[in-house]
Amino acid sequence: MDAVVITGKRDIAVSDLPVPLPAAGQVRLRIGYVGVCGSDLHYFFEGANGAFVVTEPLVPGHEVSGWVDSDPSGEFATGTAVTVHPARFGAAHPDVPAAPHLWPGGSYLGSASTVPHTQGAMSEYLLVERDMIRALPSELPLRRAVLAEPLAVALHGAGRAGDLAGARVLVCGAGPIGLLSLVAARARGAREVTVSDLLPEPLERARRLGADAVIQIGVDDVGSEEFDVVLECSGAAAAVTAALIAVRRRGVVVQIGMLPAEPRPISLAPLVSKEATLVGAFRFFDEIDEAIVLLTAHPAIESVITHVFGPQHARVAFDTARESAQSGKVVVQMGVEAT
């Protein structure tokens, strides 16, 4: 089977790998679409995602939609359209019994955090455990369904802020997660959602997706103490400081964007003087089910996808995904619906 494989920094190619055979409790999927995520870009452009270094061939990809190809149990019929919860949870931890996504020892599709690496979905076929599968409604196209995982991340981040009903929300960063955080904030009842970014092109995408206002950093004034909640999606240290300035007194800043695993300067003075709350958001637990409902009900969310490439153009896909002025969500199409 064809699979996109990263073997090191800027080293990516389509390889011929054996078709995997499902073991007990597993289902084999035929992959339709795979989204290119920020972690995938780190693995390709840097050969590592933070502390997780590519030390063996790695198939990237954890944003998935496709079809059931073989389920030995017979629970899922061949051809069933599905998406995938990409986490295998680790051992329960007493400090967070209700948050399996924070338990130690788990794994995530397309990750070098484990050795052997946990292979991802950018291949013709993929084995997953049965409980990772989410069957899709017939009204939800497979192309749009590839957004279920990143929308779940955005919904989890919005949930970390608490009740958003009637809130004024600022989303920092208009990349794919920022755009989906706009969707999430609106779904959770926000009264106004403003989106900020350095570049005008991502802001135009946010405007088309329904942002009430946009702010171009360096051109427009962000203001101070303007927002009840700030969802920081850029992962830039300077943006964390800006978020703490923008949030109101006793407001909430949620850090959704991944920050580098190294010291970076951040001014925490506004956090103290405002008694603001700064919380983290890591992946998600079960919000993918809510994401499927939203994607089914709101076809316009599919506009977050701006480019679709075949696997033979994976290098171009990764280059395109890195250029936020040029692209929103970039997707690799691995297969088409059987006829």
Secondary structure by P-SEA (a helix, b strand, c coil): cbbbbbccccbbbbbbbccccccccbbbbbcccccccaaaaaaacccccccccccccccccccbbbbbccccccccccccccccccccccccccccccccccccccccccccccccccccccccbbbbccccbbbbccccccccccaaaaaaaaaaaaaaaccccccbbbbccccaaaaaaaaaaaaacccbbbbbcccaaaaaaaaaacccccccccccccccccccccccccccaaaaaaaaaaccccbbbbbcccccccbbbbbaaaaaaacbbbbbbcccccaaaaaaaaaaacccccccccccccccaaaaaaaaaaccccccbbbbbcccccc
